[in-house]
């Protein structure tokens, strides 16, 4: 089995629905993704064997949104503000501890 290219791969749903259904972009998902990407770079955690922050299309959990998913563990989170993103970065991506207060069930 080969080693992963990234230690963590984080996907931010940035989907914008046009049919008035709930979507992550209604909660500023793109700006939060940009904030997370900037913070990861500032901490020197980006790049191979580090953390990759990506945007994605719909992750099909918009009713729980906004949502992100962290791989390889497949840990799903919701968030409200920069403090929540900081908690996910500081606890999960730096120290490997799930942020239970923001965690979503996988099913």
N, CA and C atoms as an extended XYZ file, in Angstrom:
321
Properties=species:S:1:pos:R:3:atomname:S:1:resname:S:1:resid:I:1 pbc="F F F"
N         0.843       -1.180        0.000 N   UNK     1
C         0.000        0.000        0.000 CA  UNK     1
C         0.890        1.246        0.000 C   UNK     1
N         0.562        2.195       -0.844 N   UNK     2
C         1.377        3.396       -0.933 CA  UNK     2
C         0.930        4.442        0.080 C   UNK     2
N         1.857        5.306        0.410 N   UNK     3
C         1.579        6.396        1.334 CA  UNK     3
C         0.817        7.498        0.604 C   UNK     3
N        -0.081        8.180        1.295 N   UNK     4
C        -0.864        9.255        0.701 CA  UNK     4
C         0.030       10.426        0.305 C   UNK     4
N        -0.366       11.112       -0.756 N   UNK     5
C         0.370       12.285       -1.214 CA  UNK     5
C         0.226       13.433       -0.222 C   UNK     5
N        -0.997       13.589        0.323 N   UNK     6
C        -1.257       14.595        1.351 CA  UNK     6
C        -1.584       13.902        2.658 C   UNK     6
N        -1.207       14.518        3.760 N   UNK     7
C        -1.609       13.995        5.062 CA  UNK     7
C        -3.114       14.170        5.230 C   UNK     7
N        -3.618       15.363        4.855 N   UNK     8
C        -5.051       15.650        4.898 CA  UNK     8
C        -5.464       16.341        3.606 C   UNK     8
N        -6.606       15.944        3.114 N   UNK     9
C        -7.202       16.580        1.940 CA  UNK     9
C        -8.582       17.057        2.373 C   UNK     9
N        -8.789       18.371        2.329 N   UNK    10
C       -10.006       18.988        2.853 CA  UNK    10
C       -10.817       19.565        1.705 C   UNK    10
N       -12.077       19.132        1.619 N   UNK    11
C       -12.966       19.614        0.564 CA  UNK    11
C       -14.064       20.490        1.163 C   UNK    11
N       -14.144       21.712        0.684 N   UNK    12
C       -15.202       22.648        1.056 CA  UNK    12
C       -16.258       22.615       -0.034 C   UNK    12
N       -17.483       22.289        0.310 N   UNK    13
C       -18.559       22.417       -0.657 CA  UNK    13
C       -18.787       23.906       -0.900 C   UNK    13
N       -18.681       24.313       -2.150 N   UNK    14
C       -18.925       25.713       -2.511 CA  UNK    14
C       -20.067       25.797       -3.524 C   UNK    14
N       -20.914       24.804       -3.504 N   UNK    15
C       -22.015       24.733       -4.466 CA  UNK    15
C       -23.010       25.876       -4.281 C   UNK    15
N       -23.485       26.393       -5.414 N   UNK    16
C       -24.537       27.410       -5.406 CA  UNK    16
C       -25.728       26.851       -6.179 C   UNK    16
N       -26.806       26.606       -5.483 N   UNK    17
C       -28.027       26.127       -6.140 CA  UNK    17
C       -28.852       27.317       -6.605 C   UNK    17
N       -29.543       27.138       -7.711 N   UNK    18
C       -30.341       28.223       -8.277 CA  UNK    18
C       -31.837       28.014       -8.084 C   UNK    18
N       -32.218       26.925       -7.451 N   UNK    19
C       -33.643       26.610       -7.297 CA  UNK    19
C       -34.180       26.926       -5.903 C   UNK    19
N       -33.507       27.820       -5.192 N   UNK    20
C       -33.906       28.258       -3.846 CA  UNK    20
C       -33.771       27.181       -2.781 C   UNK    20
N       -33.123       26.067       -3.090 N   UNK    21
C       -32.847       25.049       -2.079 CA  UNK    21
C       -31.607       25.464       -1.292 C   UNK    21
N       -31.477       24.924       -0.095 N   UNK    22
C       -30.313       25.222        0.738 CA  UNK    22
C       -29.031       24.835        0.019 C   UNK    22
N       -28.005       25.661        0.179 N   UNK    23
C       -26.698       25.329       -0.393 CA  UNK    23
C       -25.605       25.963        0.457 C   UNK    23
N       -24.438       25.381        0.383 N   UNK    24
C       -23.322       25.850        1.208 CA  UNK    24
C       -22.874       27.256        0.847 C   UNK    24
N       -22.943       27.616       -0.411 N   UNK    25
C       -22.498       28.944       -0.818 CA  UNK    25
C       -23.354       30.046       -0.187 C   UNK    25
N       -24.595       29.733        0.185 N   UNK    26
C       -25.435       30.710        0.879 CA  UNK    26
C       -24.835       31.122        2.227 C   UNK    26
N       -23.871       30.344        2.716 N   UNK    27
C       -23.229       30.605        4.008 CA  UNK    27
C       -21.792       31.096        3.843 C   UNK    27
N       -21.462       31.585        2.655 N   UNK    28
C       -20.118       32.126        2.436 CA  UNK    28
C       -19.041       31.072        2.332 C   UNK    28
N       -19.378       29.921        1.783 N   UNK    29
C       -18.433       28.803        1.722 CA  UNK    29
C       -17.143       29.147        0.989 C   UNK    29
N       -17.230       29.882       -0.109 N   UNK    30
C       -16.015       30.207       -0.866 CA  UNK    30
C       -15.063       31.066       -0.047 C   UNK    30
N       -15.576       32.056        0.652 N   UNK    31
C       -14.687       32.902        1.452 CA  UNK    31
C       -14.095       32.123        2.629 C   UNK    31
N       -14.837       31.188        3.185 N   UNK    32
C       -14.304       30.371        4.278 CA  UNK    32
C       -13.230       29.413        3.769 C   UNK    32
N       -13.426       28.883        2.570 N   UNK    33
C       -12.409       28.032        1.950 CA  UNK    33
C       -11.143       28.838        1.696 C   UNK    33
N       -11.306       30.065        1.184 N   UNK    34
C       -10.155       30.933        0.935 CA  UNK    34
C        -9.417       31.242        2.234 C   UNK    34
N       -10.165       31.485        3.300 N   UNK    35
C        -9.573       31.748        4.612 CA  UNK    35
C        -8.759       30.535        5.080 C   UNK    35
N        -9.339       29.332        4.965 N   UNK    36
C        -8.647       28.121        5.402 CA  UNK    36
C        -7.369       27.901        4.592 C   UNK    36
N        -7.447       28.100        3.291 N   UNK    37
C        -6.280       27.922        2.426 CA  UNK    37
C        -5.159       28.898        2.822 C   UNK    37
N        -5.521       30.144        3.069 N   UNK    38
C        -4.547       31.159        3.480 CA  UNK    38
C        -3.906       30.788        4.821 C   UNK    38
N        -4.726       30.351        5.744 N   UNK    39
C        -4.206       30.004        7.081 CA  UNK    39
C        -3.279       28.788        7.017 C   UNK    39
N        -3.619       27.800        6.224 N   UNK    40
C        -2.763       26.620        6.064 CA  UNK    40
C        -1.401       27.028        5.488 C   UNK    40
N        -1.420       27.932        4.521 N   UNK    41
C        -0.154       28.427        3.949 CA  UNK    41
C         0.647       29.195        4.993 C   UNK    41
N        -0.028       30.051        5.767 N   UNK    42
C         0.661       30.822        6.810 CA  UNK    42
C         1.325       29.913        7.839 C   UNK    42
N         0.683       28.786        8.129 N   UNK    43
C         1.227       27.837        9.102 CA  UNK    43
C         2.291       26.923        8.495 C   UNK    43
N         2.495       27.017        7.176 N   UNK    44
C         3.483       26.175        6.505 CA  UNK    44
C         3.056       24.726        6.390 C   UNK    44
N         1.749       24.483        6.397 N   UNK    45
C         1.229       23.115        6.358 CA  UNK    45
C         0.833       22.662        4.957 C   UNK    45
N         0.928       23.539        3.971 N   UNK    46
C         0.494       23.193        2.621 CA  UNK    46
C         1.565       22.374        1.899 C   UNK    46
N         1.146       21.724        0.810 N   UNK    47
C         2.074       20.994       -0.046 CA  UNK    47
C         2.091       19.507        0.226 C   UNK    47
N         2.905       18.786       -0.552 N   UNK    48
C         2.995       17.328       -0.403 CA  UNK    48
C         3.307       16.928        1.038 C   UNK    48
N         2.657       15.890        1.478 N   UNK    49
C         2.758       15.361        2.859 CA  UNK    49
C         2.148       16.306        3.878 C   UNK    49
N         1.515       17.367        3.411 N   UNK    50
C         0.867       18.338        4.282 CA  UNK    50
C        -0.630       18.344        4.068 C   UNK    50
N        -1.195       19.534        4.003 N   UNK    51
C        -2.644       19.712        3.907 CA  UNK    51
C        -2.978       20.365        2.574 C   UNK    51
N        -3.972       19.830        1.917 N   UNK    52
C        -4.499       20.422        0.685 CA  UNK    52
C        -5.929       20.865        0.930 C   UNK    52
N        -6.209       22.149        0.688 N   UNK    53
C        -7.558       22.696        0.811 CA  UNK    53
C        -8.120       22.848       -0.598 C   UNK    53
N        -9.266       22.214       -0.854 N   UNK    54
C        -9.918       22.280       -2.157 CA  UNK    54
C       -11.363       22.693       -2.021 C   UNK    54
N       -11.907       23.220       -3.100 N   UNK    55
C       -13.349       23.427       -3.180 CA  UNK    55
C       -13.939       22.263       -3.947 C   UNK    55
N       -15.188       22.017       -3.730 N   UNK    56
C       -15.862       20.948       -4.463 CA  UNK    56
C       -17.229       21.441       -4.890 C   UNK    56
N       -17.811       20.700       -5.787 N   UNK    57
C       -19.208       20.915       -6.104 CA  UNK    57
C       -20.032       20.348       -4.966 C   UNK    57
N       -21.277       20.123       -5.225 N   UNK    58
C       -22.194       19.667       -4.184 CA  UNK    58
C       -21.734       18.351       -3.567 C   UNK    58
N       -21.696       18.316       -2.252 N   UNK    59
C       -21.381       17.101       -1.512 CA  UNK    59
C       -22.651       16.406       -1.027 C   UNK    59
N       -23.807       16.918       -1.446 N   UNK    60
C       -25.124       16.328       -1.196 CA  UNK    60
C       -25.506       16.286        0.280 C   UNK    60
N       -25.016       17.274        1.039 N   UNK    61
C       -25.390       17.382        2.451 CA  UNK    61
C       -25.747       18.827        2.787 C   UNK    61
N       -26.248       19.536        1.805 N   UNK    62
C       -26.508       20.974        1.932 CA  UNK    62
C       -27.433       21.320        3.095 C   UNK    62
N       -28.356       20.430        3.405 N   UNK    63
C       -29.283       20.713        4.503 CA  UNK    63
C       -28.574       20.781        5.848 C   UNK    63
N       -27.343       20.271        5.918 N   UNK    64
C       -26.540       20.312        7.135 CA  UNK    64
C       -25.478       21.401        7.071 C   UNK    64
N       -25.435       22.112        6.001 N   UNK    65
C       -24.341       22.993        5.645 CA  UNK    65
C       -24.264       24.298        6.396 C   UNK    65
N       -23.164       24.916        6.121 N   UNK    66
C       -22.162       24.538        5.153 CA  UNK    66
C       -21.344       23.340        5.639 C   UNK    66
N       -20.787       22.588        4.697 N   UNK    67
C       -20.076       21.374        5.068 CA  UNK    67
C       -18.693       21.313        4.437 C   UNK    67
N       -17.809       20.618        5.160 N   UNK    68
C       -16.513       20.219        4.621 CA  UNK    68
C       -16.302       18.762        4.992 C   UNK    68
N       -15.430       18.099        4.251 N   UNK    69
C       -15.049       16.733        4.584 CA  UNK    69
C       -13.532       16.643        4.537 C   UNK    69
N       -12.971       15.969        5.550 N   UNK    70
C       -11.524       15.820        5.682 CA  UNK    70
C       -11.173       14.356        5.422 C   UNK    70
N       -10.280       14.150        4.453 N   UNK    71
C        -9.766       12.813        4.147 CA  UNK    71
C        -8.330       12.727        4.609 C   UNK    71
N        -7.837       11.566        5.022 N   UNK    72
C        -8.365       10.255        4.675 CA  UNK    72
C        -9.417        9.693        5.634 C   UNK    72
N        -9.662       10.345        6.755 N   UNK    73
C       -10.600        9.774        7.738 CA  UNK    73
C       -12.057        9.876        7.323 C   UNK    73
N       -12.353       10.715        6.335 N   UNK    74
C       -13.733       10.974        5.914 CA  UNK    74
C       -14.545       11.560        7.074 C   UNK    74
N       -13.966       12.586        7.705 N   UNK    75
C       -14.625       13.280        8.804 CA  UNK    75
C       -15.365       14.485        8.238 C   UNK    75
N       -16.662       14.533        8.509 N   UNK    76
C       -17.523       15.616        8.025 CA  UNK    76
C       -17.713       16.654        9.116 C   UNK    76
N       -17.633       17.933        8.704 N   UNK    77
C       -17.833       19.041        9.629 CA  UNK    77
C       -18.808       20.062        9.042 C   UNK    77
N       -19.429       20.792        9.936 N   UNK    78
C       -20.112       22.026        9.583 CA  UNK    78
C       -19.371       23.151       10.295 C   UNK    78
N       -19.667       24.383        9.946 N   UNK    79
C       -18.990       25.529       10.555 CA  UNK    79
C       -19.868       26.758       10.410 C   UNK    79
N       -19.567       27.764       11.219 N   UNK    80
C       -20.299       29.027       11.150 CA  UNK    80
C       -19.360       30.186       10.811 C   UNK    80
N       -18.177       30.193       11.433 N   UNK    81
C       -17.314       31.359       11.309 CA  UNK    81
C       -15.835       30.968       11.288 C   UNK    81
N       -14.973       31.979       11.262 N   UNK    82
C       -13.530       31.741       11.228 CA  UNK    82
C       -13.055       30.966       12.447 C   UNK    82
N       -13.658       31.205       13.600 N   UNK    83
C       -13.262       30.472       14.804 CA  UNK    83
C       -13.473       28.970       14.622 C   UNK    83
N       -14.581       28.589       13.997 N   UNK    84
C       -14.825       27.163       13.737 CA  UNK    84
C       -13.761       26.593       12.796 C   UNK    84
N       -13.431       27.334       11.748 N   UNK    85
C       -12.396       26.879       10.816 CA  UNK    85
C       -11.050       26.785       11.542 C   UNK    85
N       -10.744       27.778       12.372 N   UNK    86
C        -9.506       27.731       13.162 CA  UNK    86
C        -9.475       26.500       14.067 C   UNK    86
N       -10.603       26.174       14.690 N   UNK    87
C       -10.660       24.993       15.557 CA  UNK    87
C       -10.406       23.711       14.770 C   UNK    87
N       -10.962       23.616       13.571 N   UNK    88
C       -10.733       22.428       12.739 CA  UNK    88
C        -9.267       22.354       12.331 C   UNK    88
N        -8.698       23.482       11.924 N   UNK    89
C        -7.279       23.497       11.543 CA  UNK    89
C        -6.402       23.147       12.740 C   UNK    89
N        -6.590       23.870       13.851 N   UNK    90
C        -5.709       23.688       15.010 CA  UNK    90
C        -5.841       22.308       15.646 C   UNK    90
N        -7.049       21.821       15.750 N   UNK    91
C        -7.249       20.537       16.421 CA  UNK    91
C        -7.100       19.343       15.485 C   UNK    91
N        -7.818       19.339       14.372 N   UNK    92
C        -7.787       18.163       13.495 CA  UNK    92
C        -6.550       18.142       12.608 C   UNK    92
N        -6.307       19.231       11.874 N   UNK    93
C        -5.238       19.212       10.877 CA  UNK    93
C        -3.847       19.343       11.477 C   UNK    93
N        -3.723       19.979       12.626 N   UNK    94
C        -2.418       20.093       13.282 CA  UNK    94
C        -2.196       18.958       14.282 C   UNK    94
N        -3.207       18.681       15.124 N   UNK    95
C        -3.024       17.710       16.208 CA  UNK    95
C        -3.724       16.372       16.011 C   UNK    95
N        -4.504       16.217       14.947 N   UNK    96
C        -5.144       14.937       14.659 CA  UNK    96
C        -6.341       14.605       15.525 C   UNK    96
N        -6.933       15.610       16.182 N   UNK    97
C        -8.082       15.386       17.066 CA  UNK    97
C        -9.360       15.926       16.418 C   UNK    97
N       -10.373       15.078       16.343 N   UNK    98
C       -11.653       15.480       15.768 CA  UNK    98
C       -12.299       16.544       16.643 C   UNK    98
N       -12.892       17.540       16.012 N   UNK    99
C       -13.609       18.596       16.728 CA  UNK    99
C       -15.065       18.142       16.835 C   UNK    99
N       -15.387       17.500       17.928 N   UNK   100
C       -16.693       16.851       18.084 CA  UNK   100
C       -17.866       17.832       17.985 C   UNK   100
N       -17.702       19.045       18.468 N   UNK   101
C       -18.822       19.992       18.456 CA  UNK   101
C       -19.224       20.399       17.042 C   UNK   101
N       -18.339       20.218       16.061 N   UNK   102
C       -18.622       20.581       14.677 CA  UNK   102
C       -18.817       19.361       13.774 C   UNK   102
N       -18.575       18.194       14.307 N   UNK   103
C       -18.617       16.961       13.517 CA  UNK   103
C       -20.044       16.584       13.151 C   UNK   103
N       -20.198       16.124       11.907 N   UNK   104
C       -21.464       15.601       11.422 CA  UNK   104
C       -21.379       14.085       11.349 C   UNK   104
N       -22.504       13.426       11.557 N   UNK   105
C       -22.545       11.971       11.408 CA  UNK   105
C       -22.259       11.613        9.953 C   UNK   105
N       -21.599       10.488        9.716 N   UNK   106
C       -21.261       10.073        8.355 CA  UNK   106
C       -22.455        9.523        7.584 C   UNK   106
N       -23.547        9.266        8.253 N   UNK   107
C       -24.686        8.715        7.512 CA  UNK   107
C       -25.888        9.624        7.616 C   UNK   107
